[in-house]
Amino acid sequence: MSFDQLNLSPPLLQAIAEQGYTKPTPVQEQAIPVILSGRDILAGAQTGTGKTAGFALPILERLYSQPMPKKPHPIRVLVLTPTRELASQVLESFKTYGKHLPLFSDVVFGGVSIHAQIKRLQRGTDILVATPGRLLDLMQQKKVDLSHVQFFVLDEADRMLDMGFIRDIRKVITALPKQRQNLLFSATYSKEIKALSAQLLNDPTEVAVARENATADKITQSVYPIKQENKRELLSWLIGDGNWQQVLVFARTKHGADRLCKQLMRDGIRCAALHGNKSQNARNRALGDFKDNKITALIATDIAARGLDIDQLPHVVNFDLPAVAEDYVHRIGRTGRAGAEGEAISLVTPEEGHLLGAIEKLLGRQILRVADTGYETVELNLSKSSKPKSKPNNQRNRRRKTSSNGNKRHLATSSERQAQSRGNRR
Ligand code: AMP
């Protein structure tokens, strides 16, 4: 199918062509006609599937087909997202796809001055993207009028429920007109999501993109069984040896992300940490620097990384495995996006064996183990957490030697050189 067959107007088709998209992704193919027909939708799709264009394009089309309202334009579209990063990216998508249309879009989220947002809202906007907390603040101060909303989108609804936003969402819904079109996007269908969709959606059409898309064939996945104390050195080596230019690294805690970042910097690798304790400015700067290739590694926690949209991210590393198996799918969905190839590497300690077990159960298959990590061999017990067991073999106590700039690594032995050349071939 081509975009031409989706009944979109020329200004939208032009914007799509300028983005270089040649054909709709599966979720776009399914969701766009349903949304254009005016029906509610329950869509199972995660970041990386093209879901944002899947709702932004038909919404823009529907707005464009209506008579243009008088200025200041009332809010006709409300999109709720769990995080500021995702909110910014959704706004960017509306602006990109709507660049040839006379429509306005804006975003509000916490962590920045509310006054500037109030001023901007007074000028009017057709599309408002918001995180729930800040939107409620604005509603309580009577600075936002939602009485003209025709399209209500809950993006990454499962995340919003995980983050405890259900009461806020309910309050927002009470401020919306009864007559409206509702679109709910969620990567997973929990009991809570089903309950929410039963309340919110009116005879919805279900659109599901198979889970396989999340771990698409284009993503090469591998596991390095490794002791905790060797993880950082191995990561530095992987970055230097592979001459990686852009890698997103997941750490479990904010503190862990900061510490790892400092250690990588000592290895000469340019990096920044992205987590909830950073100011909005610091987060924007880190993300901007990463996108502009000014830094090589972005170390993020799961919450901070939600919704990150970085085109063609080549490498994702799970420095720590996520506690929730579904998060693995979200994390590696950052790579191999929209047709590009990607690599997802997990550094797994014996203590994390049970987490790997849960992930493989969810995926329904085993992830390739790298047999020769260049470090002591460790065994992973997938059924439960276990104490590290090291096998005496000829690699004991041999470490990769790292140079001070982190780029050129000198390997200690010939078998390690072989390991390097294997790495190069990977
Ligand atoms: P999303 O799932 O909305 O976060 O989108 C993931 C990425 O896919 C974004 O970088 C989009 O720019 C890109 N994308 C969306 N639709 C298409 C398409 N039809 N063809 C190629 N890339 C796309």
Residues whose N, C-alpha, C, O or C-beta is under 5 A from the ligand:
A	BS01	AMP	Y21 T22 K23 P24 T25 Q46 T47 G48 T49 G50 K51 T52 A53 D309 D311 R337 A338
